[in-house]
Amino acid sequence: MGERHLFYDELGNEVEFIVKAKFSLDDTDYVAMLPANDIESATYILRIDIDDNGDEILVGIDDNELKEAEGAYEELLKENLQ
């Protein structure tokens, strides 16, 4: 599957995710991941931004951006199956 990473939710609780893919669309980077304790759940797609300290952070995206990112992710999956 993918690499496992530990993240913290808005309440400071540890949540482990499996990163399925990192990909770019129009010079913007995204990550596709799912909760490690529920691999049957929907895949989350988040944008990778850089904070003021130069560290990567994951940011939620609006519906329009999500639709574009989902399309790019689905294309990536199709390419990997061929």
Order of alpha helices (4+ residues) and beta strands (2+ residues): beta-beta-beta-beta-beta-alpha
